Structures are given as C-alpha cells and as structure tokens.
Amino acid sequence: MKGIAHFVAGVAAASCVPEAVRAASEGNPTYFILGGVFGLLPDTIDFKFSRYFYSHDIEVTPDPIAPDAQYIADRVAEAINRAHASGESVRVKLNTVPVGLDQWQQYEVAFDVAARTVAVRYGPVVDTGQNLIPGSEPPPNAEAVAPVDCEVRIEYLSSTQVDIFDGPVFSMDPTDDGRVSPGFIPWHRAWSHSLVIGVLFGLIGGVIWDIWATAVIFGASAMHALFDQLGYMGSALFYPFHSRRMSGLKLMHSGEALANLTAVWFCCLLTFWNLWRAVPGGIPPNGTRVLILYGMVLPTLTITVYRRIRKRFAW
C-alpha cells in the first residue's frame, strides 16, 4: 500500500480506541497523531534507513554504452548457483542504467522456473516518470538466457523491471527442499513489519504515555502489516521468532490505484463510524445500515460493474 493508505489506516486504528476519541473531542490529538505516525513508521524505517545499511555480495552494473544482456543474466545466475552450492543466502544488487539527462535504459530480469534459467530482456529508454522516450528501441544483444544449477521457488513475482533511480536487491535464499528462492528487496517488510515489534513499540508508548497509547500504536502497526499482507510480497509478521516473510494473499498489487483508493475509503468510513458513535445520542436507529449501504455496498457494486464493462469492451 502507498503511504497515504497506511497513514489513514493508522488514524482509523486510533479511532477504534474510545479514549482516543474522547481525548480528541477535548482538544488532545495525541492518540490520533500516534496512529498516523505508527501507520507510516514501518515503511519509513525501511525506505529511509534499512535500505542504506543492507549490504550485497554481487553487484550488477550494466554498461550504458555497450549493453550486454548476457552479462546481467550470468551474474544473477551466479548468485543463485552460489547460494545453492554454499547453502547460504547470496545478495545481488541490480543497478539501473542512466543513459542521459532524465533518461534510463530499461531492462527486465525473469526467473523461468520450468526451464531453470534466468532470462534478461532490454526494453526501451524511459524518462524518470517511466514514460517511453519517443523513437527509442531496445539495443543490440537485447535478450539473453543463463542456466542455473537448481530449481527456483518464486514467492513474489517471476519477473522484475529495472528502470529508474535505484535498482532492486535480491536475496537468493536456499530452501529446505534444495531450491533457491529469490527474495525481492529483502530489507523491506522484514522486522519493521512484525506484529511482535508492534507490541514492543506499543509497550514503549505505554511507558511514555499510557495504556491507550499502547493500544493505538499496536493497532496502527498491525493495520500496516495486515494491509501489506493482502499483496504479493507479504511480511515477516512474527520476527524474530520467524524471520522469513510470510507469503502475501496476492489479492492485489501494492501500487494499484484502485486498491489504495479502496483502502483509504473504507478506513475513512471506519473512522467516521467511530466518531459518530461518540457524539451525544450515538448512532440513530438504522444509521449503521444506511452507512454500510451507501458507503460500502453501492460503491462496491458500482466499481464492480464498471470494471466488468471496461474489461468486456477493452476500454
């Protein structure tokens, strides 16, 4: 999920704590601020800190002047083979290819499980907005394949596109059944997304503030991790007791606009409902049913019909 979705989810988690709503009504926003902050904190830790302290064993730096897809394929295959032979994780960094001012040479790395190969294919030149540069075409030697010595187990996506800014890191992790699993950006959604760490943060918050802060902080942290679990990558929910990321439910991709909009919408509904309950007199009869009908059922039906029509007529 995007940052705005996690922030709103953290605020929604705070709204579920009656003391947080009461305090806010008296002019004290502390609990809601804590909800927003700890809704964002796991990704902030990863992207602002963890990524810069994560080392790698093999660095792949494609030549922008003489593109060579075989070089990339061979280096990625080398990482897999080293992990398989040694029984230890091998980290490989795929660097991006800047070819001019606001121009990047795009390439894709794919793991073919059936063929036991790593396939690399160069794409066009794109700008920083990932828009195709008019007239650009893939360079010579644009495709290559390198064999690997073992089977590969895919837990995230079988192919990754590398284009702008900083390239991804893969951790080639040996599995108990003799395969190797490429872990995509392994520094992300690790300990920072653990429910156990969320409890620890909550207890620290309880010492600084009170028990209600504990509930808000843990709720916001848990909402973040569980939202991410709906996607493909998953999270290390029980670190340090289980350090590997649990596979996500694969219901959507974290960058999908509709998925993020839906998450924000339902979190806003939850927040509104919790605030509504706190007003004098509470929610009127059938108020919750009306909210569900107009806030959840009708929008869901509208979006479902729109998507089916769009798919049928290929808009």
TORKOL-4160 file (C-alpha; in steps of 0.2 Angstrom, whole numbers, padded with zeros to 4 digits, m for minus):
315
<pt num="1" X="0000" Y="0000" Z="0000"/>
<pt num="2" X="0005" Y="0018" Z="m0003"/>
<pt num="3" X="0009" Y="0030" Z="0011"/>
<pt num="4" X="m0007" Y="0039" Z="0012"/>
<pt num="5" X="m0016" Y="0022" Z="0014"/>
<pt num="6" X="m0005" Y="0017" Z="0029"/>
<pt num="7" X="m0007" Y="0034" Z="0037"/>
<pt num="8" X="m0026" Y="0034" Z="0035"/>
<pt num="9" X="m0026" Y="0016" Z="0042"/>
<pt num="10" X="m0016" Y="0021" Z="0057"/>
<pt num="11" X="m0029" Y="0035" Z="0060"/>
<pt num="12" X="m0043" Y="0023" Z="0058"/>
<pt num="13" X="m0035" Y="0012" Z="0071"/>
<pt num="14" X="m0034" Y="0026" Z="0083"/>
<pt num="15" X="m0052" Y="0030" Z="0081"/>
<pt num="16" X="m0056" Y="0012" Z="0087"/>
<pt num="17" X="m0050" Y="0017" Z="0104"/>
<pt num="18" X="m0063" Y="0026" Z="0114"/>
<pt num="19" X="m0051" Y="0036" Z="0125"/>
<pt num="20" X="m0043" Y="0042" Z="0109"/>
<pt num="21" X="m0059" Y="0049" Z="0103"/>
<pt num="22" X="m0063" Y="0056" Z="0120"/>
<pt num="23" X="m0046" Y="0065" Z="0121"/>
<pt num="24" X="m0048" Y="0072" Z="0104"/>
<pt num="25" X="m0065" Y="0079" Z="0107"/>
<pt num="26" X="m0057" Y="0088" Z="0122"/>
<pt num="27" X="m0043" Y="0095" Z="0111"/>
<pt num="28" X="m0030" Y="0082" Z="0113"/>
<pt num="29" X="m0025" Y="0075" Z="0096"/>
<pt num="30" X="m0010" Y="0064" Z="0103"/>
<pt num="31" X="m0018" Y="0047" Z="0100"/>
<pt num="32" X="m0023" Y="0051" Z="0083"/>
<pt num="33" X="m0006" Y="0058" Z="0079"/>
<pt num="34" X="0002" Y="0042" Z="0086"/>
<pt num="35" X="m0010" Y="0032" Z="0075"/>
<pt num="36" X="m0004" Y="0041" Z="0059"/>
<pt num="37" X="0014" Y="0041" Z="0064"/>
<pt num="38" X="0015" Y="0022" Z="0068"/>
<pt num="39" X="0004" Y="0019" Z="0052"/>
<pt num="40" X="0018" Y="0026" Z="0042"/>
<pt num="41" X="0033" Y="0020" Z="0053"/>
<pt num="42" X="0037" Y="0003" Z="0046"/>
<pt num="43" X="0039" Y="0009" Z="0028"/>
<pt num="44" X="0049" Y="0024" Z="0034"/>
<pt num="45" X="0061" Y="0013" Z="0044"/>
<pt num="46" X="0063" Y="0003" Z="0028"/>
<pt num="47" X="0065" Y="0016" Z="0014"/>
<pt num="48" X="0074" Y="0029" Z="0025"/>
<pt num="49" X="0086" Y="0019" Z="0035"/>
<pt num="50" X="0086" Y="0000" Z="0032"/>
<pt num="51" X="0089" Y="0000" Z="0013"/>
<pt num="52" X="0105" Y="0010" Z="0016"/>
<pt num="53" X="0113" Y="m0002" Z="0028"/>
<pt num="54" X="0109" Y="m0018" Z="0018"/>
<pt num="55" X="0125" Y="m0025" Z="0010"/>
<pt num="56" X="0126" Y="m0036" Z="m0005"/>
<pt num="57" X="0138" Y="m0049" Z="m0012"/>
<pt num="58" X="0136" Y="m0047" Z="m0030"/>
<pt num="59" X="0134" Y="m0030" Z="m0039"/>
<pt num="60" X="0127" Y="m0030" Z="m0057"/>
<pt num="61" X="0131" Y="m0013" Z="m0066"/>
<pt num="62" X="0126" Y="m0014" Z="m0084"/>
<pt num="63" X="0137" Y="m0004" Z="m0096"/>
<pt num="64" X="0126" Y="0011" Z="m0103"/>
<pt num="65" X="0137" Y="0012" Z="m0119"/>
<pt num="66" X="0138" Y="m0006" Z="m0123"/>
<pt num="67" X="0123" Y="m0015" Z="m0116"/>
<pt num="68" X="0125" Y="m0034" Z="m0114"/>
<pt num="69" X="0110" Y="m0044" Z="m0108"/>
<pt num="70" X="0121" Y="m0059" Z="m0106"/>
<pt num="71" X="0132" Y="m0051" Z="m0093"/>
<pt num="72" X="0116" Y="m0047" Z="m0082"/>
<pt num="73" X="0109" Y="m0065" Z="m0084"/>
<pt num="74" X="0126" Y="m0073" Z="m0080"/>
<pt num="75" X="0128" Y="m0063" Z="m0064"/>
<pt num="76" X="0111" Y="m0066" Z="m0057"/>
<pt num="77" X="0113" Y="m0085" Z="m0061"/>
<pt num="78" X="0129" Y="m0084" Z="m0052"/>
<pt num="79" X="0121" Y="m0078" Z="m0037"/>
<pt num="80" X="0108" Y="m0092" Z="m0037"/>
<pt num="81" X="0121" Y="m0105" Z="m0040"/>
<pt num="82" X="0132" Y="m0099" Z="m0026"/>
<pt num="83" X="0118" Y="m0099" Z="m0014"/>
<pt num="84" X="0113" Y="m0117" Z="m0020"/>
<pt num="85" X="0131" Y="m0123" Z="m0018"/>
<pt num="86" X="0135" Y="m0115" Z="m0001"/>
<pt num="87" X="0118" Y="m0117" Z="0007"/>
<pt num="88" X="0119" Y="m0098" Z="0012"/>
<pt num="89" X="0110" Y="m0083" Z="0006"/>
<pt num="90" X="0118" Y="m0073" Z="m0008"/>
<pt num="91" X="0113" Y="m0055" Z="m0011"/>
<pt num="92" X="0114" Y="m0047" Z="m0028"/>
<pt num="93" X="0111" Y="m0029" Z="m0032"/>
<pt num="94" X="0104" Y="m0024" Z="m0049"/>
<pt num="95" X="0109" Y="m0006" Z="m0054"/>
<pt num="96" X="0099" Y="0005" Z="m0065"/>
<pt num="97" X="0106" Y="0011" Z="m0082"/>
<pt num="98" X="0106" Y="0030" Z="m0084"/>
<pt num="99" X="0109" Y="0035" Z="m0102"/>
<pt num="100" X="0106" Y="0054" Z="m0102"/>
<pt num="101" X="0098" Y="0068" Z="m0093"/>
<pt num="102" X="0081" Y="0061" Z="m0087"/>
<pt num="103" X="0084" Y="0045" Z="m0097"/>
<pt num="104" X="0085" Y="0027" Z="m0091"/>
<pt num="105" X="0088" Y="0011" Z="m0101"/>
<pt num="106" X="0075" Y="m0001" Z="m0095"/>
<pt num="107" X="0078" Y="m0020" Z="m0093"/>
<pt num="108" X="0069" Y="m0034" Z="m0086"/>
<pt num="109" X="0075" Y="m0050" Z="m0076"/>
<pt num="110" X="0064" Y="m0065" Z="m0076"/>
<pt num="111" X="0066" Y="m0082" Z="m0067"/>
<pt num="112" X="0059" Y="m0096" Z="m0078"/>
<pt num="113" X="0055" Y="m0110" Z="m0066"/>
<pt num="114" X="0051" Y="m0123" Z="m0079"/>
<pt num="115" X="0067" Y="m0120" Z="m0089"/>
<pt num="116" X="0078" Y="m0117" Z="m0074"/>
<pt num="117" X="0085" Y="m0101" Z="m0082"/>
<pt num="118" X="0087" Y="m0083" Z="m0079"/>
<pt num="119" X="0081" Y="m0073" Z="m0094"/>
<pt num="120" X="0086" Y="m0054" Z="m0097"/>
<pt num="121" X="0077" Y="m0043" Z="m0109"/>
<pt num="122" X="0082" Y="m0025" Z="m0113"/>
<pt num="123" X="0067" Y="m0013" Z="m0116"/>
<pt num="124" X="0066" Y="0005" Z="m0122"/>
<pt num="125" X="0073" Y="0021" Z="m0114"/>
<pt num="126" X="0061" Y="0029" Z="m0102"/>
<pt num="127" X="0061" Y="0045" Z="m0093"/>
<pt num="128" X="0060" Y="0047" Z="m0074"/>
<pt num="129" X="0041" Y="0046" Z="m0075"/>
<pt num="130" X="0043" Y="0029" Z="m0083"/>
<pt num="131" X="0036" Y="0036" Z="m0099"/>
<pt num="132" X="0043" Y="0029" Z="m0116"/>
<pt num="133" X="0056" Y="0041" Z="m0125"/>
<pt num="134" X="0049" Y="0043" Z="m0142"/>
<pt num="135" X="0060" Y="0034" Z="m0155"/>
<pt num="136" X="0069" Y="0023" Z="m0143"/>
<pt num="137" X="0071" Y="0005" Z="m0146"/>
<pt num="138" X="0079" Y="m0010" Z="m0137"/>
<pt num="139" X="0098" Y="m0010" Z="m0140"/>
<pt num="140" X="0108" Y="m0024" Z="m0149"/>
<pt num="141" X="0111" Y="m0040" Z="m0138"/>
<pt num="142" X="0094" Y="m0036" Z="m0130"/>
<pt num="143" X="0090" Y="m0053" Z="m0124"/>
<pt num="144" X="0099" Y="m0067" Z="m0115"/>
<pt num="145" X="0097" Y="m0083" Z="m0105"/>
<pt num="146" X="0108" Y="m0091" Z="m0092"/>
<pt num="147" X="0105" Y="m0108" Z="m0085"/>
<pt num="148" X="0105" Y="m0111" Z="m0066"/>
<pt num="149" X="0110" Y="m0127" Z="m0056"/>
<pt num="150" X="0094" Y="m0129" Z="m0046"/>
<pt num="151" X="0076" Y="m0126" Z="m0046"/>
<pt num="152" X="0069" Y="m0109" Z="m0042"/>
<pt num="153" X="0055" Y="m0106" Z="m0030"/>
<pt num="154" X="0045" Y="m0090" Z="m0034"/>
<pt num="155" X="0037" Y="m0082" Z="m0018"/>
<pt num="156" X="0034" Y="m0064" Z="m0026"/>
<pt num="157" X="0034" Y="m0061" Z="m0044"/>
<pt num="158" X="0043" Y="m0071" Z="m0058"/>
<pt num="159" X="0050" Y="m0055" Z="m0067"/>
<pt num="160" X="0056" Y="m0038" Z="m0061"/>
<pt num="161" X="0058" Y="m0022" Z="m0072"/>
<pt num="162" X="0073" Y="m0011" Z="m0068"/>
<pt num="163" X="0072" Y="0006" Z="m0074"/>
<pt num="164" X="0074" Y="0022" Z="m0064"/>
<pt num="165" X="0083" Y="0029" Z="m0048"/>
<pt num="166" X="0090" Y="0015" Z="m0038"/>
<pt num="167" X="0089" Y="m0004" Z="m0043"/>
<pt num="168" X="0082" Y="m0018" Z="m0033"/>
<pt num="169" X="0092" Y="m0031" Z="m0022"/>
<pt num="170" X="0088" Y="m0049" Z="m0022"/>
<pt num="171" X="0092" Y="m0061" Z="m0008"/>
<pt num="172" X="0095" Y="m0078" Z="m0016"/>
<pt num="173" X="0089" Y="m0089" Z="m0001"/>
<pt num="174" X="0092" Y="m0108" Z="m0001"/>
<pt num="175" X="0076" Y="m0118" Z="0004"/>
<pt num="176" X="0075" Y="m0134" Z="0014"/>
<pt num="177" X="0069" Y="m0144" Z="m0002"/>
<pt num="178" X="0085" Y="m0139" Z="m0011"/>
<pt num="179" X="0078" Y="m0125" Z="m0021"/>
<pt num="180" X="0083" Y="m0106" Z="m0021"/>
<pt num="181" X="0070" Y="m0093" Z="m0018"/>
<pt num="182" X="0074" Y="m0075" Z="m0025"/>
<pt num="183" X="0069" Y="m0063" Z="m0011"/>
<pt num="184" X="0064" Y="m0046" Z="m0018"/>
<pt num="185" X="0071" Y="m0031" Z="m0009"/>
<pt num="186" X="0074" Y="m0042" Z="0007"/>
<pt num="187" X="0077" Y="m0026" Z="0018"/>
<pt num="188" X="0058" Y="m0022" Z="0015"/>
<pt num="189" X="0044" Y="m0029" Z="0026"/>
<pt num="190" X="0056" Y="m0038" Z="0037"/>
<pt num="191" X="0057" Y="m0034" Z="0056"/>
<pt num="192" X="0049" Y="m0017" Z="0054"/>
<pt num="193" X="0033" Y="m0025" Z="0049"/>
<pt num="194" X="0032" Y="m0038" Z="0063"/>
<pt num="195" X="0017" Y="m0039" Z="0075"/>
<pt num="196" X="0030" Y="m0043" Z="0089"/>
<pt num="197" X="0039" Y="m0027" Z="0086"/>
<pt num="198" X="0022" Y="m0018" Z="0085"/>
<pt num="199" X="0019" Y="m0025" Z="0103"/>
<pt num="200" X="0036" Y="m0019" Z="0108"/>
<pt num="201" X="0033" Y="m0001" Z="0101"/>
<pt num="202" X="0016" Y="m0001" Z="0110"/>
<pt num="203" X="0024" Y="m0006" Z="0127"/>
<pt num="204" X="0037" Y="0008" Z="0125"/>
<pt num="205" X="0022" Y="0020" Z="0120"/>
<pt num="206" X="0013" Y="0014" Z="0136"/>
<pt num="207" X="0028" Y="0019" Z="0147"/>
<pt num="208" X="0029" Y="0036" Z="0138"/>
<pt num="209" X="0011" Y="0040" Z="0138"/>
<pt num="210" X="m0002" Y="0027" Z="0144"/>
<pt num="211" X="m0011" Y="0010" Z="0140"/>
<pt num="212" X="m0022" Y="0019" Z="0127"/>
<pt num="213" X="m0006" Y="0024" Z="0118"/>
<pt num="214" X="m0001" Y="0006" Z="0118"/>
<pt num="215" X="m0017" Y="0001" Z="0110"/>
<pt num="216" X="m0016" Y="0014" Z="0097"/>
<pt num="217" X="0002" Y="0011" Z="0092"/>
<pt num="218" X="0000" Y="m0008" Z="0091"/>
<pt num="219" X="m0016" Y="m0006" Z="0081"/>
<pt num="220" X="m0008" Y="0006" Z="0069"/>
<pt num="221" X="0007" Y="m0005" Z="0067"/>
<pt num="222" X="m0004" Y="m0021" Z="0065"/>
<pt num="223" X="m0015" Y="m0012" Z="0052"/>
<pt num="224" X="0000" Y="m0008" Z="0042"/>
<pt num="225" X="0007" Y="m0026" Z="0042"/>
<pt num="226" X="m0010" Y="m0034" Z="0038"/>
<pt num="227" X="m0014" Y="m0022" Z="0024"/>
<pt num="228" X="0003" Y="m0026" Z="0016"/>
<pt num="229" X="m0002" Y="m0045" Z="0018"/>
<pt num="230" X="m0015" Y="m0043" Z="0006"/>
<pt num="231" X="m0002" Y="m0041" Z="m0008"/>
<pt num="232" X="0011" Y="m0052" Z="m0016"/>
<pt num="233" X="0027" Y="m0049" Z="m0005"/>
<pt num="234" X="0020" Y="m0052" Z="0012"/>
<pt num="235" X="0029" Y="m0048" Z="0028"/>
<pt num="236" X="0039" Y="m0056" Z="0042"/>
<pt num="237" X="0024" Y="m0055" Z="0054"/>
<pt num="238" X="0032" Y="m0064" Z="0068"/>
<pt num="239" X="0050" Y="m0059" Z="0068"/>
<pt num="240" X="0061" Y="m0063" Z="0077"/>
<pt num="241" X="0053" Y="m0080" Z="0080"/>
<pt num="242" X="0051" Y="m0082" Z="0061"/>
<pt num="243" X="0062" Y="m0071" Z="0051"/>
<pt num="244" X="0056" Y="m0075" Z="0034"/>
<pt num="245" X="0042" Y="m0065" Z="0026"/>
<pt num="246" X="0026" Y="m0075" Z="0025"/>
<pt num="247" X="0019" Y="m0075" Z="0008"/>
<pt num="248" X="0005" Y="m0062" Z="0004"/>
<pt num="249" X="m0013" Y="m0067" Z="0000"/>
<pt num="250" X="m0010" Y="m0060" Z="m0018"/>
<pt num="251" X="m0026" Y="m0051" Z="m0019"/>
<pt num="252" X="m0019" Y="m0035" Z="m0027"/>
<pt num="253" X="m0003" Y="m0026" Z="m0030"/>
<pt num="254" X="0003" Y="m0013" Z="m0018"/>
<pt num="255" X="0004" Y="0001" Z="m0031"/>
<pt num="256" X="m0013" Y="m0001" Z="m0038"/>
<pt num="257" X="m0023" Y="0015" Z="m0038"/>
<pt num="258" X="m0040" Y="0006" Z="m0035"/>
<pt num="259" X="m0033" Y="m0004" Z="m0021"/>
<pt num="260" X="m0026" Y="0011" Z="m0012"/>
<pt num="261" X="m0042" Y="0021" Z="m0015"/>
<pt num="262" X="m0052" Y="0007" Z="m0008"/>
<pt num="263" X="m0042" Y="0005" Z="0007"/>
<pt num="264" X="m0042" Y="0024" Z="0011"/>
<pt num="265" X="m0061" Y="0024" Z="0008"/>
<pt num="266" X="m0065" Y="0010" Z="0020"/>
<pt num="267" X="m0053" Y="0017" Z="0033"/>
<pt num="268" X="m0062" Y="0034" Z="0032"/>
<pt num="269" X="m0079" Y="0025" Z="0034"/>
<pt num="270" X="m0072" Y="0016" Z="0049"/>
<pt num="271" X="m0066" Y="0032" Z="0057"/>
<pt num="272" X="m0082" Y="0041" Z="0053"/>
<pt num="273" X="m0092" Y="0027" Z="0061"/>
<pt num="274" X="m0081" Y="0028" Z="0077"/>
<pt num="275" X="m0083" Y="0047" Z="0078"/>
<pt num="276" X="m0102" Y="0045" Z="0075"/>
<pt num="277" X="m0104" Y="0033" Z="0090"/>
<pt num="278" X="m0095" Y="0046" Z="0101"/>
<pt num="279" X="m0107" Y="0060" Z="0098"/>
<pt num="280" X="m0121" Y="0063" Z="0111"/>
<pt num="281" X="m0135" Y="0052" Z="0107"/>
<pt num="282" X="m0125" Y="0040" Z="0097"/>
<pt num="283" X="m0129" Y="0032" Z="0081"/>
<pt num="284" X="m0148" Y="0033" Z="0077"/>
<pt num="285" X="m0158" Y="0018" Z="0073"/>
<pt num="286" X="m0153" Y="0010" Z="0056"/>
<pt num="287" X="m0139" Y="0023" Z="0055"/>
<pt num="288" X="m0125" Y="0009" Z="0053"/>
<pt num="289" X="m0136" Y="0000" Z="0040"/>
<pt num="290" X="m0138" Y="0016" Z="0030"/>
<pt num="291" X="m0119" Y="0019" Z="0031"/>
<pt num="292" X="m0115" Y="0002" Z="0025"/>
<pt num="293" X="m0127" Y="0003" Z="0011"/>
<pt num="294" X="m0122" Y="0020" Z="0004"/>
<pt num="295" X="m0104" Y="0019" Z="0009"/>
<pt num="296" X="m0099" Y="0001" Z="0006"/>
<pt num="297" X="m0112" Y="m0009" Z="m0004"/>
<pt num="298" X="m0116" Y="0004" Z="m0018"/>
<pt num="299" X="m0098" Y="0010" Z="m0021"/>
<pt num="300" X="m0093" Y="m0009" Z="m0022"/>
<pt num="301" X="m0106" Y="m0013" Z="m0034"/>
<pt num="302" X="m0103" Y="0002" Z="m0045"/>
<pt num="303" X="m0084" Y="m0002" Z="m0046"/>
<pt num="304" X="m0088" Y="m0020" Z="m0050"/>
<pt num="305" X="m0100" Y="m0016" Z="m0064"/>
<pt num="306" X="m0088" Y="m0003" Z="m0071"/>
<pt num="307" X="m0073" Y="m0015" Z="m0071"/>
<pt num="308" X="m0083" Y="m0028" Z="m0080"/>
<pt num="309" X="m0089" Y="m0017" Z="m0093"/>
<pt num="310" X="m0072" Y="m0010" Z="m0096"/>
<pt num="311" X="m0065" Y="m0027" Z="m0097"/>
<pt num="312" X="m0078" Y="m0033" Z="m0109"/>
<pt num="313" X="m0076" Y="m0019" Z="m0121"/>
<pt num="314" X="m0057" Y="m0017" Z="m0118"/>
<pt num="315" X="m0058" Y="0001" Z="m0114"/>
